């Protein structure tokens, strides 16, 4: 059993780490404070090939794999979690669904610019009454001649409010009155008639990541914009969300590592009772627990990504990675805050930003409760 990263994976990690440290991190505080989106950074990420790591070169990608993608995602999130979120949605979810289920024409038209980083994607599943119960979407799609007509409202949609967000993948009901559970997936360009951008949500964190409501008011798209099997749109979404869970785990590890970095540096320079607080056992124990938890979460997301690359089942591993890493990140952020004491409450210290950013990781791509439900069902398949 070899736990070493390959030379290629180490190169990806080192490239992403340097980029995050030199380009992303110095601007992270300002991006969070102003909510201004860093289009220039995204352009650089595209030029470095970060957005297309797992896709073949013929579709604008780098010809890499999902281990490399998630190693990169960890490092980008270590610099700033909102850019990790953009990479998760664009590559792990939208790009992957286009690659796996798209026709050749759809891949050429929509995946190539995403993989090259010249465009980003958004994922339209959540609605007012369909959060964890994602199968209860109310948005409808009706075939009218050579066009699909979509009607409904989506909420909490990441990326869609940005000027380089070119496409939204939408889950919508297409079944008849006796087939209410039939959900299909559609490629919806953001510039078609009937596509309306709703309010931008005010959030406690991740302010540099645009999150909007989307209104589909008899939105018309070509018939050929149906993605994949019309009767398995929901299953398609679930399959890519499985990878999204690995991505959230990698993001959580990146955020937690940033917390440990800051807490360790602070503990070595902050003096109390005549010596650096790092020399107090209570502080050392916190730091030790943080380091152990981060390493366990890192190993778990890498295992899940490796299994995916091998074409092997990885549902349990992906869910376990997401559940453990997201809850770990909140605990590590809290401990980093505690080590900083009163200074942790001051926004000039990064741990304040990290602490606010950590909680949502337990919500997105399926809440912790949903992850436990999935694990419970998985355990129920086995007898003792």
N, C-alpha and C positions, 0 to 999 in steps of 0.2 A: 504494500500500500504506500503510494508516494504522495506526500502532502505538499511537495514543492510546486510552485508555479512554473510553467514552462518559460523558456526564454522570451517567447512572444508575449505571454501574459505579463511578465515582469516589465517588458518594454512599455506595454500599454499602461500598466500601473504607474511607472515612473514618469511617463509623459503626462498622464492625467494629474498626478500629484504635483509636478512642477507647475503645470498650467493653473491648477487650483490655488496653489500657494502664491504664485507671482501675479496672476491676473484676476482671479475671482475673489479670493479672501480680502484683499485690500479694499475692495468696493462693496463688500457684503453689507456692512453696517449702513452705508448710504443708500443702497438699494432697498433695504428693509425700511428705512426711515421715510424715504420719498415715494416708494412704490413704483419708481421708474424702471421700466424693463430694459435690460442691457442687450440691445440688439447687436451691438458690436461684439460682445462676448459670444453670443450665439453664432455669429458669422465665423468667428475664430474656431469655435468648436466644430463647425461644419468643415472648415478648411483642414483641420487636424484629423478628420475622419471619425470623430467621436460619435456622431449621430447614426452612422451606418455600420458599426463594427460587426454585427451578426449576419449581415446580408451579403449575398454574392456580389462580386465586382460588376457583373452584367446589369445589376439593378442599382448601381451607384454606391454599393457598400464596400467594406474593406475585406470581405471574405473571412472574417474571424468567427468567433463562437460566443456562446452565452456566458461562459466563465470570464472571458475577456471583457465582455460588455459590463458585467456586474462588478468586476474589479475596478473598471473605469468609473462606474456609477458611484461606488463607495468614495473614491477620491474626489470626484466632483462635488458630492454632497458634503464632504469634509470641508470644502471651501465655502459652499453655500447650498443649503438644502433646496432652495427654490429652483436652482438650475438642475439639481438632481431630479426634481419632480418633472421638469420639462423633458428631460431625457427619458425618464420612465414612461410617460404618456406617449411621447413621440415614437420612441424606438421599441420599447418592450410591448406596448399595447397596440397603437395604431399601425406602426410599421410592420409589426409581426403579423397582425391580422390581414393586412394587405398582401404580405408575402405568402402566407400559408393558404389563404382562401381566394385571393384575387386571380382574375384571368391575366393572360399575358399582357393584354392591352391595359388593364387596370394597373398592373405593376409598373409598366413603362410610364404611364401618365402620372400616377400618384405616389408610388413608392420611391422612384428615382430621386425626385427633389427632396423628399424627406430624408432618405439615406445620405444625400449629399449635403444636407443641412441648409439648403436654400429655402425650405418650407418646413413648417411643423404641423403636427396633427392634434386633433382633439377627439375625445371619446364621449359620446352622448348616450348614456344609459340611465343615470339617476334622474328621477322625477320627484314631485312633491310627496307622493304616496308610495314610491318604490325606491327605498334606500337599500336596506339589507334584503328586503323582499324584491329583488331586482326583476323577477319574472312577472311582476304585476304592472308593467308599463302600460300607459294609456295612449301614448302617441300612436297614431294609425297611419298606414300607407295604403293607398288605393290606386290600382292600376287604371289609368285613363288613356287609352290608346297606346302611344309610345312613351308615355311619361308616368312616373309615380308621383302621386300627390300626398305629401306628408303634412300632418296636422298634429300639433301637440306642443308641450313645453318641457324643456329639460333644465335641470338646475345643477349648480355646483360643477360647472364644466371648466376644467383646467385648460389653459392655453388659448381658448377660442377668441378671446378679446384682443389678441395681438395681431399686428398688421401682417405678419408673416405666417399666420395660421390659415392654411389654404383649404383644409378639408376637415369635416366632422363625420365620424362614423356614428350612425344613429341606429338604435334598436327601436323597431316599431312593429305593431301588430298588423298582420296581413291576413289573418284568418277570417272566416265567416262567423256568423253568430253562433254556429255550432263548433267552431274551431278557435275559441278565444285565446288559446295558449300558443298559437302559432306566431312566432316572432322572427322577423327577418332583419338583416343588417343592410344598411344603405350608405353609399358614399355620397355625402352632401357637401358640395363646394360652398364656401362661405359667401360667394358673390352671386348666388342664384336668386331669382325673385321669390319672395316669401320667407327668406331667411332673415330673421331679425335678431339683433343682439339686445338682450335685456339688460337688467341692472348689473353693475359690477359689485360683487359682494364685499362688504367691509369685514376684515378678518383680524383676529388677534395676532396673527403671524403670517409668514409666507407672503408678505405684501408685494414683493416683486414678481410674484406668480399671479397672472391674471386669472380670476375665477368669475365666470359670468353665468347668467341665465340665458337660455336660447329659446326663442319663440319661432316655431315653424307654422307659418300662417298660409296654409295651402301652398306649401313650398313644392315647386315642380322640379324634378330632376329626370334625366334620360332613363329609359327603361334599363339600359345596360349598366346603370350604377348600382344595381342590386349586387351585393357582395356575397359570394358563396352560395350555399344551399338555402333556398328560401324558407325551408321548414326547420333549419337548424341554426338560425341566426343567434339565438340565445346560447346554444351550446358553443358556438364559435367564440362569443364574448367570454364565456366561462373559461375556455381553453387558454385564451391569451391573458386573462386575469390571473391564471395560475402562475404565469411568468411574472406578471405584475407584482405578485406577492413576494417573489424572490427579489424583485427590484426594490420594494419597500424595505425588505430586510437589509439589503445592501446600503440603502440610504440611511437607515437607522444606525447601522454600524459606522458609517461615515460621520454622522452627527455625534454619536457617542464618542468616537475617537477624537473629534474636535473638542468635546467637553473634557476628556481626559488630558489632552494636550494643554489646555488652558489651566486646568486645576493643578496639574503637576508643576507647571511653570510658576504659577502663583504661590504654591505651597513652598517652593524653594526660596522665594524672595521675601515673603511675608513673615515677619518676626513677631513672636509673642512669647512672653516669659523668658526672654533672653536668648531665644534661638529660633531658626526657621520653623514654621509650623509643620514642615515635612518631617521633622525629627520627632514630632509627637506621635505616639503609637496610634491614637485614635484617627489621625489624618492618614497615616500610612495604611491603616486597615481599609479605610474607604477607597483609597487609590488602588489598593491591591484587588479589592472586590470589583471595582470598575474594570480593571484590566482583564481579569478573568472572564467577566461577563461578555466583554467585547470580543474576546478571542473565541469564546464558545459560539456566539452569534455569527461571527465571520466564518468559522468552519462550517456551520450549518447552511448558510446561504451558498457557500462555494460547493458544498455537497449537492444541494438541490440543482444548482446551475450545471454541475458536471453530469448529473443524471440526465438532465434535459439534453445536453449535448450528445450523450450516448444513446438517445432515443429510448430511454428506460422510464418506467413509471416513476413519477416524482411528486404526486399530489400531496402525500403526507409530509414529505421533506420540505416542500414549498410552504405549506401551511404552518408547519412547525417553525420554520425560519422566520416567517412574517410575525407570528404570534410572539415568539421569544424575543426577537430583535426589537420589535416595536415597544414592548413593555420594558425591555432592558434599557432602551434609549431614554425613556422617561425617568427611570430610576437613576441612571448615570447623570442625566442633566440635573436632577434634583440634588444629587450628592456633590456635583461640581459647584452648584449654587451654594450649598451649605458650607463647603470648604472656603468659599470666598466671603462668607459671612455677610455683613451689611453691604459690602461692595458688590455682591451678586445682584443686589436690587437696583444697582445703578446701571443705566443703559449704556454707559461708556465701556462696560465690560462685556465681552462677547457671550459669557454664560447667561446673561439675562435674555439675550436673543435666542440662544439654544434652548433654554428652559421653555420659552413660549412655543418654540417650533416643534418640540418633541411630541406633544399630546396627540396631534392630528394623525400621527403615524399609526395609532391604534384604531383609527376610524377608516381611513382610505383603503381601498382594495379589499374591503371586508373588515368589519369590526372584530375585536378580539373575541367577542361572544360568538360571532359567526365562525371564526376559525376553530373555536372549541367544539362547536356543533359538527363541523366537518371531521375533526379528529375523532369525535365520539362515534360518528357513523362509520368511520374507517375501522375503529376498534371493534364495532359491532359485527363486522364481517368475519371476525376470527373467534374461534371457540377455544376455551382453555382446557 
